[in-house]
């Protein structure tokens, strides 16, 4: 996403180019970009000069949107659902639920406040 943000307004870039410059497996990038496209954060152009570009400006994309797209909307803290219900493999009542809720809220707020533009 940073590579695309750096090229904002200059056209699309191929996954192969990103793969080579970032030293990331092309197959892995295909899976990532499939999720980003489904979340309407990127759009693709087909053809010889095709590739991917951001679907909206870097100032409009939050890091929370990116994380949610890549994590398929799964909660950041695996033992809490969106309503704060605890799902613990130990079926415990450890007393950290209220702390985890505060942590989740703080992380979500921070990620929502950071725009992709801030990373370039």
C-alpha positions in Angstrom: 0.0 0.0 0.0 2.9 2.3 0.7 4.3 1.6 -2.8 0.9 2.5 -4.3 0.6 5.6 -2.1 4.0 6.8 -3.3 2.8 6.5 -6.9 -0.6 8.2 -6.3 -1.7 10.0 -9.4 1.1 8.4 -11.6 -0.8 5.3 -12.8 -0.7 1.7 -11.8 2.2 -0.6 -10.9 2.5 -4.3 -11.5 2.6 -6.8 -8.7 5.8 -8.1 -10.1 7.4 -4.7 -9.7 6.2 -4.5 -6.1 7.3 -8.1 -5.5 10.8 -7.4 -6.7 11.3 -4.0 -5.0 9.9 -5.2 -1.7 11.3 -8.7 -1.9 7.9 -10.2 -1.3 6.6 -13.4 -2.9 4.5 -12.7 -6.0 1.9 -15.3 -4.9 1.7 -13.8 -1.5 1.1 -10.4 -2.9 -1.7 -11.8 -5.2 -3.5 -13.0 -2.1 -3.0 -9.7 -0.3 -4.1 -7.6 -3.2 -7.2 -9.8 -3.7 -8.3 -8.9 -0.2 -7.4 -5.2 -0.7 -9.4 -5.2 -4.0 -12.4 -6.8 -2.3 -12.3 -4.1 0.4 -12.2 -1.5 -2.5 -8.9 -0.1 -1.3 -7.2 -0.8 -4.6 -8.3 -1.2 -8.2 -6.7 -3.1 -11.0 -6.1 -2.4 -14.7 -5.7 -5.3 -17.1 -3.4 -5.5 -20.0 0.3 -5.2 -20.8 0.6 -1.9 -18.9 -1.8 -2.9 -16.2 -1.4 -3.2 -12.5 -2.8 -1.9 -9.3 -3.4 1.6 -7.9 -5.2 3.0 -4.9 -8.9 3.3 -5.3 -8.9 6.6 -3.3 -6.2 9.0 -2.2 -3.7 8.1 0.6 -5.3 10.8 2.7 -8.6 9.0 2.7 -7.3 5.5 3.5 -6.9 4.6 7.2 -4.5 2.0 8.5 -7.5 0.4 10.3 -9.2 -0.1 6.9 -6.1 -1.9 5.6 -5.8 -4.0 8.7 -9.5 -5.0 8.6 -9.2 -5.9 4.9 -6.1 -8.1 5.4 -7.5 -9.7 8.5 -10.9 -10.3 6.9 -12.5 -8.3 9.7 -11.3 -10.5 12.4 -10.9 -8.8 15.8 -7.4 -7.6 16.6 -7.7 -9.4 20.0 -8.7 -12.9 19.1 -10.4 -13.7 22.4 -12.9 -10.8 22.2 -15.6 -10.4 19.7 -16.9 -7.0 18.6 -19.4 -6.9 21.5 -16.7 -7.6 24.1 -17.7 -11.3 24.6 -14.7 -13.4 25.7 -13.7 -16.4 23.7 -10.9 -18.0 25.6 -9.6 -21.5 25.0 -9.3 -21.9 28.8 -12.9 -20.8 29.4 -11.4 -18.6 32.1 -12.7 -15.5 33.8 -9.3 -14.0 34.2 -10.4 -10.4 34.8 -8.5 -8.9 31.9 -11.6 -8.4 29.7 -12.1 -4.8 30.7 -8.4 -4.1 30.1 -8.5 -5.9 26.7 -11.6 -3.9 25.7 -9.7 -0.7 26.5 -6.6 -1.9 24.5 -8.8 -2.8 21.5 -10.5 0.6 21.6 -7.2 2.4 21.8 -5.7 0.4 19.0 -8.7 0.9 16.8 -8.8 4.6 17.5 -5.1 5.0 16.8 -5.3 3.0 13.5 -8.3 4.9 12.4 -6.5 8.2 13.0 -3.4 7.2 11.0 -3.8 7.7 7.3 -1.8 5.9 4.6 -0.4 9.4 3.7 1.3 9.5 7.1 3.5 6.5 6.1 5.0 8.0 3.0 
